[in-house]
Amino acid sequence: MSTSIFELRHQDGKARAGVIHTAHGDIPTPIFMPVGTVGSVKAVAPDDLAAIGAPIILGNTYHLYLRPGHKLVERHGGLHGFASWPGAILTDSGGFQIFSLNSLRKLREEGAEFRSHLDGSKHLFTPENVVDIQRSLHSDIMMVLDECVPHGADYAYTDKSTALTTRWALRARRHYPAGTAHNLLFAITQGGFFRDLRQRSIEELCAHDFDGFAIGGLSVGEPKPLMYEFMYDLAPRLPQDKPRYLMGVGTPLDIVNGIAAGIDMFDCVLPTRNARNGTLYTSLGKINIKRREYAEDDGPLDPQCGCYACRNFSRAYLRHLYVSKELLAFRLNSLHNLTYFLDLVRGARQAILEDRYADFLAGVTAVYPEEAAQAAGG
């Protein structure tokens, strides 16, 4: 498929500002993608997501295949129609979910056999049928089936797994040739924490015409300095003219460092999960809204944020909702955190376009000193 799917607009150091063209709109990069695993970003509605300017969300092939079923979703116009979401959708292949099942799955050349975590029924995901399922979901960006190798796996296992992931990716590309319809197909590079295996994975996959390339297998339990070391090393090795996606990462500090490394796309459940636990991200750092110190705080959650929660409610009210276990707390907290993450990547993009990304990175790093020290090995 033509490399015009991705336009690189500007670069500041390794940090990139670009645009990904999809069937459901253009996606300015760098971008953070809210996670809607089962076709819904938890606690928020599609109009909320549109209001905060999210151009793309995620769904998960494994979960949607098991419930409600991809054919039912297809009959309702794919995920866009079923979930009333007009923007772009990326679907993960479900590989990470399958391989986290441990005793409930078996790997073989044909694919991954697994038992449903819902009812124990047996299923088989192959590189081919995972593409077919995602096409039924009408995904704008489809991910190939891969194995996510856990941190601590030895060289022999990682070598064998990485080779299998590569063979599966090439089978997916053959099943869905470049230039077919409007769905984009991204490959996932693996290789654990072995540099030669990572390099081989990148070389073998990037020799083929995938529409984008992901770095898989980071943030899987490794120390933070090791994750950063590999992130900074691997991102520039991916093709310059294709989108680069770091899967399942991460914190605000992870994201701005990933952008500095040359990565374009990020996703993580962190903003919505932490919102439901009362942890909120602000321009001044993280706030635990259930703390007693906010009980009579009349100020906005974040004076620099323009989200619905910050424009209309005090910290005292947000704390009251949370400690009272009111469901509105989930919505307002989630809206705020998602706005923060989207504003973060929008700010990063503007800084890249204005050749001041180093200052932007330093500014965000200063807000999270403890995490920065951890990332530096302190």
C-alpha positions as a Markdown table, in Angstrom:
| # | Residue | x | y | z |
|---|---|---|---|---|
| 1 | Met | 0.0 | 0.0 | 0.0 |
| 2 | Ser | 1.2 | 3.5 | -0.7 |
| 3 | Thr | 3.3 | 5.2 | 1.9 |
| 4 | Ser | 0.9 | 8.3 | 1.5 |
| 5 | Ile | -1.1 | 6.7 | 4.4 |
| 6 | Phe | 1.4 | 8.5 | 6.6 |
| 7 | Glu | 2.7 | 12.0 | 6.1 |
| 8 | Leu | 5.7 | 13.2 | 8.1 |
| 9 | Arg | 5.1 | 16.9 | 8.5 |
| 10 | His | 8.1 | 17.9 | 10.8 |
| 11 | Gln | 10.8 | 16.5 | 12.9 |
| 12 | Asp | 12.6 | 18.0 | 15.9 |
| 13 | Gly | 15.5 | 15.7 | 16.8 |
| 14 | Lys | 13.9 | 12.2 | 16.6 |
| 15 | Ala | 10.4 | 13.5 | 17.7 |
| 16 | Arg | 8.0 | 13.5 | 14.8 |
| 17 | Ala | 4.8 | 15.3 | 13.9 |
| 18 | Gly | 2.7 | 13.7 | 11.2 |
| 19 | Val | -0.7 | 12.6 | 9.9 |
| 20 | Ile | -2.1 | 9.1 | 9.5 |
| 21 | His | -4.9 | 8.9 | 6.8 |
| 22 | Thr | -7.6 | 6.4 | 7.6 |
| 23 | Ala | -11.1 | 5.7 | 6.1 |
| 24 | His | -12.6 | 7.4 | 9.1 |
| 25 | Gly | -10.6 | 10.6 | 9.2 |
| 26 | Asp | -7.0 | 11.9 | 9.6 |
| 27 | Ile | -5.1 | 11.3 | 12.8 |
| 28 | Pro | -2.6 | 13.9 | 13.8 |
| 29 | Thr | 0.5 | 12.4 | 15.4 |
| 30 | Pro | 1.8 | 12.0 | 18.0 |
| 31 | Ile | -1.4 | 10.6 | 19.3 |
| 32 | Phe | -2.7 | 8.9 | 22.4 |
| 33 | Met | -5.6 | 6.4 | 21.7 |
| 34 | Pro | -8.2 | 5.8 | 24.4 |
| 35 | Val | -8.8 | 2.1 | 25.1 |
| 36 | Gly | -12.3 | 0.8 | 24.5 |
| 37 | Thr | -11.6 | -2.9 | 24.9 |
| 38 | Val | -15.1 | -4.3 | 24.4 |
| 39 | Gly | -16.3 | -1.4 | 22.2 |
| 40 | Ser | -16.7 | 1.1 | 24.9 |
| 41 | Val | -14.2 | 3.4 | 26.6 |
| 42 | Lys | -15.1 | 2.8 | 30.2 |
| 43 | Ala | -17.4 | 5.4 | 31.8 |
| 44 | Val | -17.6 | 7.8 | 28.8 |
| 45 | Ala | -19.8 | 8.0 | 25.8 |
| 46 | Pro | -18.9 | 8.6 | 22.2 |
| 47 | Asp | -20.0 | 12.2 | 22.3 |
| 48 | Asp | -17.7 | 12.7 | 25.3 |
| 49 | Leu | -14.8 | 11.4 | 23.3 |
| 50 | Ala | -15.7 | 13.6 | 20.4 |
| 51 | Ala | -16.0 | 16.7 | 22.7 |
| 52 | Ile | -12.4 | 16.1 | 23.9 |
| 53 | Gly | -11.1 | 15.7 | 20.4 |
| 54 | Ala | -10.2 | 12.0 | 20.3 |
| 55 | Pro | -9.7 | 11.0 | 16.6 |
| 56 | Ile | -9.2 | 7.3 | 17.3 |
| 57 | Ile | -10.1 | 4.7 | 19.9 |
| 58 | Leu | -9.1 | 1.0 | 20.4 |
| 59 | Gly | -11.1 | -2.2 | 20.5 |
| 60 | Asn | -9.9 | -5.7 | 21.2 |
| 61 | Thr | -10.4 | -8.6 | 18.8 |
| 62 | Tyr | -10.2 | -11.3 | 21.5 |
| 63 | His | -12.9 | -9.8 | 23.7 |
| 64 | Leu | -15.3 | -8.7 | 20.9 |
| 65 | Tyr | -14.9 | -12.1 | 19.2 |
| 66 | Leu | -16.0 | -13.9 | 22.4 |
| 67 | Arg | -18.7 | -11.3 | 23.3 |
| 68 | Pro | -20.9 | -10.2 | 21.5 |
| 69 | Gly | -19.3 | -11.9 | 18.5 |
| 70 | His | -17.8 | -10.3 | 15.4 |
| 71 | Lys | -20.5 | -11.3 | 13.1 |
| 72 | Leu | -23.1 | -9.6 | 15.2 |
| 73 | Val | -21.0 | -6.5 | 15.2 |
| 74 | Glu | -20.6 | -6.7 | 11.5 |
| 75 | Arg | -24.4 | -6.9 | 11.0 |
| 76 | His | -24.7 | -3.6 | 12.9 |
| 77 | Gly | -22.2 | -1.8 | 10.6 |
| 78 | Gly | -19.0 | -2.8 | 12.3 |
| 79 | Leu | -17.8 | -1.2 | 15.5 |
| 80 | His | -18.5 | 2.3 | 14.1 |
| 81 | Gly | -22.2 | 1.5 | 13.7 |
| 82 | Phe | -22.5 | -0.8 | 16.7 |
| 83 | Ala | -20.9 | 1.7 | 19.1 |
| 84 | Ser | -22.0 | 4.9 | 17.3 |
| 85 | Trp | -18.4 | 6.0 | 17.0 |
| 86 | Pro | -17.7 | 8.1 | 13.8 |
| 87 | Gly | -13.9 | 8.3 | 14.2 |
| 88 | Ala | -11.1 | 5.8 | 13.5 |
| 89 | Ile | -10.7 | 2.5 | 15.3 |
| 90 | Leu | -7.6 | 0.4 | 15.9 |
| 91 | Thr | -8.2 | -3.2 | 17.0 |
| 92 | Asp | -5.5 | -5.2 | 18.7 |
| 93 | Ser | -5.3 | -8.8 | 17.5 |
| 94 | Gly | -6.0 | -10.2 | 20.9 |
| 95 | Gly | -2.5 | -11.8 | 21.0 |
| 96 | Phe | -1.7 | -10.2 | 24.4 |
| 97 | Gln | -4.9 | -11.4 | 25.9 |
| 98 | Ile | -4.4 | -15.0 | 24.6 |
| 99 | Phe | -0.9 | -15.2 | 25.8 |
| 100 | Ser | -1.8 | -13.9 | 29.2 |
| 101 | Leu | -4.1 | -16.9 | 29.7 |
| 102 | Asn | -1.0 | -19.2 | 30.3 |
| 103 | Ser | -2.5 | -22.6 | 31.1 |
| 104 | Leu | -5.6 | -21.9 | 29.0 |
| 105 | Arg | -3.7 | -21.7 | 25.7 |
| 106 | Lys | -1.4 | -23.7 | 23.3 |
| 107 | Leu | 0.8 | -22.3 | 20.6 |
| 108 | Arg | 1.5 | -24.1 | 17.3 |
| 109 | Glu | 2.5 | -23.2 | 13.8 |
| 110 | Glu | -1.2 | -22.9 | 12.7 |
| 111 | Gly | -2.0 | -20.4 | 15.4 |
| 112 | Ala | -3.0 | -20.0 | 19.0 |
| 113 | Glu | -5.5 | -22.4 | 20.6 |
| 114 | Phe | -7.2 | -21.1 | 23.7 |
| 115 | Arg | -10.1 | -21.5 | 26.1 |
| 116 | Ser | -12.4 | -18.6 | 26.7 |
| 117 | His | -12.1 | -17.0 | 30.1 |
| 118 | Leu | -15.9 | -16.6 | 30.0 |
| 119 | Asp | -17.1 | -20.2 | 29.6 |
| 120 | Gly | -14.0 | -22.4 | 28.9 |
| 121 | Ser | -15.0 | -23.1 | 25.3 |
| 122 | Lys | -12.1 | -23.9 | 22.9 |
| 123 | His | -11.1 | -21.6 | 20.0 |
| 124 | Leu | -8.3 | -21.1 | 17.5 |
| 125 | Phe | -6.9 | -17.8 | 16.4 |
| 126 | Thr | -4.8 | -18.0 | 13.2 |
| 127 | Pro | -3.0 | -15.1 | 11.5 |
| 128 | Glu | -5.7 | -15.3 | 8.8 |
| 129 | Asn | -8.9 | -15.5 | 10.8 |
| 130 | Val | -7.7 | -12.8 | 13.1 |
| 131 | Val | -7.5 | -10.5 | 10.1 |
| 132 | Asp | -11.0 | -11.7 | 9.0 |
| 133 | Ile | -12.4 | -11.0 | 12.4 |
| 134 | Gln | -11.0 | -7.4 | 12.4 |
| 135 | Arg | -12.4 | -6.8 | 8.9 |
| 136 | Ser | -15.8 | -7.9 | 10.2 |
| 137 | Leu | -15.3 | -5.3 | 13.0 |
| 138 | His | -14.5 | -2.7 | 10.2 |
| 139 | Ser | -11.3 | -1.8 | 11.9 |
| 140 | Asp | -9.4 | 1.1 | 10.3 |
| 141 | Ile | -6.1 | -0.3 | 11.7 |
| 142 | Met | -5.7 | -4.0 | 12.2 |
| 143 | Met | -2.9 | -5.6 | 14.1 |
| 144 | Val | -1.3 | -8.9 | 13.2 |
| 145 | Leu | -1.4 | -11.9 | 15.5 |
| 146 | Asp | 1.8 | -12.1 | 17.6 |
| 147 | Glu | 3.1 | -13.6 | 20.8 |
| 148 | Cys | 4.0 | -11.1 | 23.5 |
| 149 | Val | 7.1 | -12.6 | 25.3 |
| 150 | Pro | 7.2 | -11.9 | 29.0 |
| 151 | His | 10.2 | -10.2 | 30.6 |
| 152 | Gly | 12.6 | -12.9 | 31.9 |
| 153 | Ala | 12.0 | -15.4 | 29.0 |
| 154 | Asp | 15.3 | -17.0 | 28.0 |
| 155 | Tyr | 17.1 | -16.6 | 24.7 |
| 156 | Ala | 16.0 | -19.9 | 23.1 |
| 157 | Tyr | 12.3 | -19.3 | 23.9 |
| 158 | Thr | 12.4 | -15.7 | 22.7 |
| 159 | Asp | 14.2 | -16.7 | 19.5 |
| 160 | Lys | 11.6 | -19.4 | 18.7 |
| 161 | Ser | 8.7 | -17.1 | 19.6 |
| 162 | Thr | 10.0 | -14.1 | 17.6 |
| 163 | Ala | 10.5 | -16.3 | 14.5 |
| 164 | Leu | 6.9 | -17.6 | 14.9 |
| 165 | Thr | 5.6 | -14.0 | 15.2 |
| 166 | Thr | 7.4 | -13.1 | 12.0 |
| 167 | Arg | 6.0 | -16.1 | 10.1 |
| 168 | Trp | 2.5 | -15.3 | 11.4 |
| 169 | Ala | 2.8 | -11.6 | 10.3 |
| 170 | Leu | 3.8 | -12.6 | 6.8 |
| 171 | Arg | 0.9 | -15.0 | 6.6 |
| 172 | Ala | -1.4 | -12.2 | 7.6 |
| 173 | Arg | 0.0 | -9.9 | 4.9 |
| 174 | Arg | -0.4 | -12.7 | 2.2 |
| 175 | His | -4.0 | -13.2 | 3.4 |
| 176 | Tyr | -4.7 | -9.5 | 3.2 |
| 177 | Pro | -2.4 | -8.1 | 0.4 |
| 178 | Ala | -1.3 | -4.5 | 0.5 |
| 179 | Gly | -3.8 | -2.2 | -1.3 |
| 180 | Thr | -6.9 | -4.3 | -0.3 |
| 181 | Ala | -10.0 | -2.3 | 0.6 |
| 182 | His | -9.6 | 0.4 | 3.2 |
| 183 | Asn | -8.3 | -1.5 | 6.3 |
| 184 | Leu | -4.7 | -0.8 | 7.3 |
| 185 | Leu | -2.5 | -3.7 | 8.5 |
| 186 | Phe | 0.3 | -3.1 | 11.1 |
| 187 | Ala | 3.0 | -5.6 | 11.9 |
| 188 | Ile | 4.3 | -6.0 | 15.5 |
| 189 | Thr | 8.1 | -6.4 | 16.1 |
| 190 | Gln | 9.1 | -8.5 | 19.0 |
| 191 | Gly | 12.4 | -10.0 | 20.3 |
| 192 | Gly | 12.2 | -9.6 | 24.0 |
| 193 | Phe | 15.2 | -8.0 | 25.5 |
| 194 | Phe | 17.8 | -9.4 | 23.2 |
| 195 | Arg | 19.2 | -6.8 | 20.8 |
| 196 | Asp | 20.0 | -9.2 | 18.0 |
| 197 | Leu | 16.5 | -10.8 | 18.0 |
| 198 | Arg | 14.9 | -7.3 | 18.0 |
| 199 | Gln | 17.1 | -6.3 | 15.0 |
| 200 | Arg | 16.2 | -9.5 | 13.2 |
| 201 | Ser | 12.5 | -9.0 | 13.8 |
| 202 | Ile | 12.7 | -5.4 | 12.5 |
| 203 | Glu | 14.7 | -6.3 | 9.4 |
| 204 | Glu | 12.5 | -9.2 | 8.4 |
| 205 | Leu | 9.2 | -7.5 | 9.0 |
| 206 | Cys | 10.2 | -4.1 | 7.6 |
| 207 | Ala | 11.2 | -5.7 | 4.3 |
| 208 | His | 7.5 | -6.2 | 3.7 |
| 209 | Asp | 4.9 | -3.6 | 2.8 |
| 210 | Phe | 2.9 | -3.3 | 6.0 |
| 211 | Asp | 1.1 | 0.0 | 6.6 |
| 212 | Gly | 2.7 | 0.6 | 10.0 |
| 213 | Phe | 4.9 | -1.0 | 12.5 |
| 214 | Ala | 4.5 | -1.5 | 16.3 |
| 215 | Ile | 7.0 | -2.2 | 19.0 |
| 216 | Gly | 5.5 | -5.0 | 21.1 |
| 217 | Gly | 6.8 | -6.7 | 24.3 |
| 218 | Leu | 7.8 | -3.6 | 26.3 |
| 219 | Ser | 6.2 | -2.7 | 29.6 |
| 220 | Val | 5.8 | -6.4 | 30.4 |
| 221 | Gly | 7.4 | -6.3 | 33.8 |
| 222 | Glu | 10.9 | -5.1 | 33.0 |
| 223 | Pro | 12.6 | -2.4 | 35.0 |
| 224 | Lys | 11.7 | 1.1 | 33.8 |
| 225 | Pro | 15.3 | 2.0 | 32.8 |
| 226 | Leu | 15.5 | -1.1 | 30.6 |
| 227 | Met | 12.2 | -0.2 | 28.9 |
| 228 | Tyr | 13.4 | 3.3 | 28.1 |
| 229 | Glu | 16.8 | 1.9 | 26.9 |
| 230 | Phe | 15.1 | -0.4 | 24.4 |
| 231 | Met | 12.4 | 2.2 | 23.4 |
| 232 | Tyr | 15.0 | 4.8 | 22.5 |
| 233 | Asp | 17.1 | 2.2 | 20.6 |
| 234 | Leu | 14.3 | 0.5 | 18.7 |
| 235 | Ala | 12.1 | 3.4 | 17.5 |
| 236 | Pro | 14.6 | 5.0 | 15.1 |
| 237 | Arg | 15.2 | 1.6 | 13.4 |
| 238 | Leu | 11.6 | 1.4 | 12.2 |
| 239 | Pro | 10.8 | 2.9 | 8.8 |
| 240 | Gln | 10.8 | 6.7 | 8.6 |
| 241 | Asp | 7.8 | 6.8 | 6.2 |
| 242 | Lys | 5.4 | 4.6 | 8.2 |
| 243 | Pro | 3.6 | 5.1 | 11.5 |
| 244 | Arg | 5.4 | 3.8 | 14.6 |
| 245 | Tyr | 3.3 | 2.4 | 17.5 |
| 246 | Leu | 4.4 | 1.6 | 21.0 |
| 247 | Met | 1.8 | -0.8 | 22.3 |
| 248 | Gly | 0.4 | -0.6 | 25.9 |
| 249 | Val | 2.5 | 2.3 | 27.0 |
| 250 | Gly | 2.0 | 4.2 | 29.2 |
| 251 | Thr | 2.3 | 7.0 | 31.8 |
| 252 | Pro | 2.6 | 10.7 | 30.7 |
| 253 | Leu | 6.4 | 10.5 | 31.2 |
| 254 | Asp | 6.6 | 7.3 | 29.1 |
| 255 | Ile | 4.6 | 9.0 | 26.3 |
| 256 | Val | 6.7 | 12.1 | 26.1 |
| 257 | Asn | 9.9 | 10.0 | 26.2 |
| 258 | Gly | 8.5 | 7.7 | 23.5 |
| 259 | Ile | 7.8 | 10.7 | 21.4 |
| 260 | Ala | 11.4 | 11.9 | 21.9 |
| 261 | Ala | 12.5 | 8.5 | 20.7 |
| 262 | Gly | 10.5 | 8.8 | 17.5 |
| 263 | Ile | 7.3 | 7.0 | 18.3 |
| 264 | Asp | 3.9 | 8.3 | 16.9 |
| 265 | Met | 1.2 | 6.2 | 18.5 |
| 266 | Phe | 0.4 | 5.2 | 22.1 |
| 267 | Asp | -2.4 | 3.5 | 24.0 |
| 268 | Cys | -2.9 | 2.5 | 27.6 |
| 269 | Val | -5.8 | 1.8 | 30.0 |
| 270 | Leu | -4.0 | 4.0 | 32.6 |
| 271 | Pro | -6.0 | 7.2 | 32.3 |
| 272 | Thr | -9.4 | 5.6 | 32.7 |
| 273 | Arg | -8.4 | 2.9 | 35.2 |
| 274 | Asn | -6.7 | 5.4 | 37.4 |
| 275 | Ala | -9.7 | 7.7 | 37.1 |
| 276 | Arg | -11.9 | 5.0 | 38.5 |
| 277 | Asn | -9.4 | 4.7 | 41.4 |
| 278 | Gly | -9.4 | 8.4 | 42.1 |
| 279 | Thr | -6.0 | 9.2 | 40.7 |
| 280 | Leu | -6.1 | 12.2 | 38.4 |
| 281 | Tyr | -3.4 | 13.8 | 36.2 |
| 282 | Thr | -3.0 | 17.6 | 36.2 |
| 283 | Ser | -0.5 | 20.2 | 35.0 |
| 284 | Leu | 0.9 | 20.2 | 38.6 |
| 285 | Gly | 1.2 | 16.4 | 38.8 |
| 286 | Lys | -1.0 | 13.5 | 40.1 |
| 287 | Ile | -3.8 | 14.1 | 42.6 |
| 288 | Asn | -5.5 | 11.5 | 44.7 |
| 289 | Ile | -9.0 | 13.1 | 44.8 |
| 290 | Lys | -10.2 | 11.0 | 47.7 |
| 291 | Arg | -7.7 | 12.6 | 50.1 |
| 292 | Arg | -9.2 | 14.7 | 52.9 |
| 293 | Glu | -7.3 | 17.8 | 52.0 |
| 294 | Tyr | -9.6 | 18.3 | 49.0 |
| 295 | Ala | -12.8 | 18.1 | 51.1 |
| 296 | Glu | -13.3 | 21.9 | 51.1 |
| 297 | Asp | -11.1 | 22.8 | 48.2 |
| 298 | Asp | -13.2 | 25.2 | 46.0 |
| 299 | Gly | -10.7 | 25.4 | 43.2 |
| 300 | Pro | -10.9 | 23.5 | 39.9 |
| 301 | Leu | -9.1 | 20.2 | 39.6 |
| 302 | Asp | -6.6 | 21.7 | 37.1 |
| 303 | Pro | -6.8 | 25.5 | 36.4 |
| 304 | Gln | -5.0 | 24.9 | 33.1 |
| 305 | Cys | -7.5 | 22.3 | 31.8 |
| 306 | Gly | -10.6 | 23.1 | 29.8 |
| 307 | Cys | -12.4 | 19.8 | 30.2 |
| 308 | Tyr | -16.1 | 19.7 | 31.4 |
| 309 | Ala | -15.0 | 18.6 | 34.9 |
| 310 | Cys | -12.5 | 21.4 | 35.4 |
| 311 | Arg | -14.8 | 24.0 | 33.9 |
| 312 | Asn | -17.8 | 23.2 | 36.1 |
| 313 | Phe | -16.8 | 21.5 | 39.3 |
| 314 | Ser | -14.6 | 22.0 | 42.3 |
| 315 | Arg | -12.1 | 19.6 | 43.8 |
| 316 | Ala | -14.5 | 19.4 | 46.8 |
| 317 | Tyr | -17.4 | 18.2 | 44.6 |
| 318 | Leu | -15.2 | 15.7 | 42.7 |
| 319 | Arg | -14.0 | 14.3 | 46.1 |
| 320 | His | -17.6 | 14.2 | 47.4 |
| 321 | Leu | -18.7 | 12.2 | 44.3 |
| 322 | Tyr | -15.9 | 9.8 | 44.7 |
| 323 | Val | -16.2 | 9.1 | 48.4 |
| 324 | Ser | -19.9 | 8.8 | 48.0 |
| 325 | Lys | -19.4 | 6.2 | 45.3 |
| 326 | Glu | -21.5 | 8.2 | 42.9 |
| 327 | Leu | -21.2 | 6.9 | 39.3 |
| 328 | Leu | -20.8 | 10.4 | 38.0 |
| 329 | Ala | -17.3 | 10.4 | 39.6 |
| 330 | Phe | -16.2 | 7.7 | 37.1 |
| 331 | Arg | -17.4 | 9.8 | 34.1 |
| 332 | Leu | -15.9 | 13.2 | 35.2 |
| 333 | Asn | -12.6 | 11.7 | 36.4 |
| 334 | Ser | -12.3 | 9.7 | 33.1 |
| 335 | Leu | -13.1 | 12.7 | 31.0 |
| 336 | His | -10.5 | 14.7 | 32.8 |
| 337 | Asn | -7.7 | 12.1 | 32.6 |
| 338 | Leu | -8.4 | 11.5 | 28.9 |
| 339 | Thr | -8.4 | 15.2 | 28.2 |
| 340 | Tyr | -5.0 | 15.5 | 30.0 |
| 341 | Phe | -3.5 | 12.7 | 27.9 |
| 342 | Leu | -4.9 | 14.1 | 24.6 |
| 343 | Asp | -3.8 | 17.6 | 25.5 |
| 344 | Leu | -0.3 | 16.2 | 26.3 |
| 345 | Val | 0.2 | 14.8 | 22.8 |
| 346 | Arg | -1.4 | 17.9 | 21.3 |
| 347 | Gly | 1.1 | 20.0 | 23.2 |
| 348 | Ala | 3.9 | 17.7 | 22.1 |
| 349 | Arg | 2.9 | 18.0 | 18.5 |
| 350 | Gln | 2.9 | 21.8 | 18.7 |
| 351 | Ala | 6.3 | 21.8 | 20.4 |
| 352 | Ile | 7.7 | 19.6 | 17.6 |
| 353 | Leu | 6.3 | 21.9 | 14.9 |
| 354 | Glu | 8.0 | 24.8 | 16.7 |
| 355 | Asp | 11.3 | 23.1 | 17.3 |
| 356 | Arg | 11.1 | 23.3 | 21.0 |
| 357 | Tyr | 10.5 | 19.7 | 22.0 |
| 358 | Ala | 13.5 | 19.4 | 24.3 |
| 359 | Asp | 12.0 | 22.2 | 26.4 |
| 360 | Phe | 8.6 | 20.5 | 26.3 |
| 361 | Leu | 10.0 | 17.2 | 27.5 |
| 362 | Ala | 11.9 | 18.9 | 30.3 |
| 363 | Gly | 8.7 | 20.6 | 31.4 |
| 364 | Val | 6.7 | 17.4 | 31.6 |
| 365 | Thr | 9.6 | 15.6 | 33.3 |
| 366 | Ala | 9.7 | 18.2 | 36.0 |
| 367 | Val | 6.1 | 17.5 | 36.9 |
| 368 | Tyr | 6.9 | 13.8 | 37.6 |
| 369 | Pro | 10.2 | 13.9 | 39.5 |
| 370 | Glu | 9.8 | 10.5 | 41.2 |
| 371 | Glu | 8.9 | 8.7 | 38.0 |
| 372 | Ala | 11.8 | 10.5 | 36.2 |
| 373 | Ala | 14.2 | 9.3 | 38.9 |
| 374 | Gln | 12.8 | 5.7 | 38.6 |
| 375 | Ala | 13.2 | 5.9 | 34.8 |
| 376 | Ala | 16.8 | 7.0 | 35.2 |
| 377 | Gly | 17.5 | 4.1 | 37.5 |
| 378 | Gly | 17.5 | 6.2 | 40.7 |
